[in-house]
Structures are given as C-alpha cells and as structure tokens.
Amino acid sequence: MVVNSTKEQILNAAVEIMARKGSESSVAEIAAAAGVNVSHIYHYFKNKEDLLFHTAAAYMRDRIPRFKARLQGIREPLSLLTKLIWEQSLYHEQNPNYAKFTLFECRSRKNFFRHEAFALFLEWGQTMKEIIVEGQRREVFSDKISATVARDAIQGLLDIENILFFSGKQPESPTTDFDGIIDLVIPMIEQSAQPLAEESGRKREVIIATAEKLFAERGFARSTTLEIAKGAGLAERTLYEYFDNKEDILFSALQQRFQGYLHTVKELFEITQPLQRLRTVIHFYFTIYLNQPSFVKTFILDGVFNPHFYQSKAYPELESLLGVIDGILDQGKSEGSISPRLNNRLFKNMFLGIFSHSMLRWYFASERNTQLDMAAWIKEVAVLLTRAALRSGQVNQS
C-alpha cells in the first residue's frame, strides 16, 4: 500500500502492528507508529476492531483490480483458474503481515462477517466462482459439480495452507505446494472423458428436494402440489407420474432421508472400498458437527483461525482425527483407485478448508434465518473431494 493520506498512514501502521501482536496491540502504539495522535484514529474509525477490518478492506480494494489486470488476456478457463490460484498464493507469501492478520485476526471475529469490509472478500471469491462457471459453460469443467462448493473447496484449501504455514505447522508454503494443489483441483472440476452417470430418478429427487424446502418454510398443510411443481420447474401433472399425492411426497422424502442415514451408519462398519469409505467419512464428519452448532462455532472461530490453537494440546487430537483419511487414501493408492500423485497432506488441508468455509456459511445463514439445503451441500462436498482423489479417467465412478 502506498502512503498518501493520514488515514492510509494509520492503516499501514495497523496492519504491521496487528499482524505482529494481534489483539494485544493498542490504539496508542498504532497511533505512535503512524505518527498521528490517538484522536486521529477515532476520527476515522469507531474502535480498534473497526480499524482492523478497514485495514483488511484497504488491502483488498487495492488488490482486486491488480489481480484482475494480471488475469487479462487469459481466455482458457483452466489457465485462468491456475493463474488466479498462483497469484493469490504468491501475494500472501510476499505479504505475510496481510495474510496473518486477515486469517488470524479478522476471520476469528464473527463481527468481521457482518462488516462492510467483508463484501470485498466476497467479491474476490465471486471472481473465482465466475471462472468456474465459465469453464462449465465452455464444457471444460464438469457441469455436474456446484461452482459455489468448488470455489469454497479451493479457497478453503488455500486458507488452511496459509494457516499451517504461518503457524509453523508445515514448512511448505502454498507456492511450494502449487503443483500439488493443481493436481488436486484439476480432477475435482474437470470435464471427464466419460461423464458422470446421471442418477436414476433425477426428477423424483428434484421434486422431493423442492418439497422438503417448501414444507420446512411453509409447513405441510399450507404447501400445495402446484407450488412444489413450480419450485421444481415442472408441470403439476408431472408430479403425479412419480407420486400419488402430496402426502406421498412427504413420506417419500422422509423415507429417503431415513434410508440415507441407515445406509451411512451401516457403511461406517461394513465398507472396505476406499472411495466409498472416503465419501462415508466425509458425510460422517459433516453430520456430526452439524448436530453440534455451538461446538462448530467455537472450533472454527476460536480454533482454526486462532494461531495459538496450533500449539495447543488440542491440535494433535485434530491431526489424529484427520489421520483416518490417510489410511483410506493409502489403501486406495495401493489398490489403484486413488491417484498415486495425490498429496495426502494437501487433501486433508482441502477437507479442513471446505469444512471451515461450509460451517461459517451455515452458521451465518442461521443467524440471518436463511434456509440452506445442508444435505445437498454435504453431498456436493463428498462428490468434489472424491473426484479430487480419483485416478485420471475414473471420474465417472464418483
């Protein structure tokens, strides 16, 4: 950042001190470092936290147009995506103060996600999503995946890579890991030579998913088959090709959920095939934490985005928990179903990253009383992570 005003002097001083001292830094020392009076800080900012968030926004406001300029002229979606990942990784490595204070000081505070500064972070995330959507439009990336979930998986991986690097838990930086990251991302999003098999009863599933959402929002009695059909993008008469009446839709939805849960429970004890085990473990982790929202909030805000967590007695337990994934990946590599090029550490980082992004999304959606189809989201995560692990040419199995 170029210093050309009193406000920017304060912002530059704040990022240097807050990255080094975190929440222990004081407004007085920031003022002294900026060469201004404390009163100047309160003229521009409400408090120290507001200053912190505006500092992050100032960097993003400067960074977004510069990044977009570097992407100009790249027309092929995969090249564009890999360039974006490289530029973001390099920027964080070259600006460690910025990386550390946004990850550890901003992301650990729930007010950050409500602050005007967060809009700029959402804008940057939208840039990556637009590239994925364009790749799907050009049939370079699979249209069977969710661009939103894929974006969160990639950004989550980059977040965890930076967190573990800056907390001293792994020597490899995201730029050092760049080839491994791309090896993980490409099979996750690429258009397979043999497209994913369409699930049987696709329309039936759409009807059930639409009905579940409508029943939750309006109640069963107040919902109509016409509304269900409109929400599913179908004619009302099409519903009766699959269901006898509205009650049949309700009980079919409940039946499908129960069958899915029962299948998951049985798989936990019976599955031996690595890819199925991997999908089951992903569902297991997400649904356990989904049922413990208070723990999730604490784990993400005060754990994942807290640098002290990585030196605590709790962190080895998290490593052990994630270590279950190592066994599955190693088995798949030995049997030939999982790519031998797959980096287990990067895969686990992606898993923790998408888990963190998902939980934050769900937590703040619940605060805003926004309805999300969490089951569908978990399914998308499982599909993407499984695709990332597959050997080339086997995407049709996911």
Secondary structure by P-SEA (a helix, b strand, c coil): cccccaaaaaaaaaaaaaaaccccccaaaaaaaacccaaaaaaccccaaaaaaaaaaaaaaacaaaaaaaacccccaaaaaaaaaaaaaaaaaacaaaaaaaaccccccccccccccaaaaaaaaaaaaaaaaaaaaaccccccccaaaaaaaaaaaaaaaaaaaaacccccccccaaaaaaaaaaaaccccccccccccaaaaaaaaaaaaaaaaacccccccaaaaaaaacccaaaaaaccccaaaaaaaaaaaaaaaaaaaaaaacccccaaaaaaaaaaaaaaaaaacaaaaaaaaccccccccccccaaaaaaaaaaaaaaaaaaaaaaaccccccccaaaaaaaaaaaaaaaaaaaaaaaaaccccaaaaaaaaaaaaaaaaaccccccccc
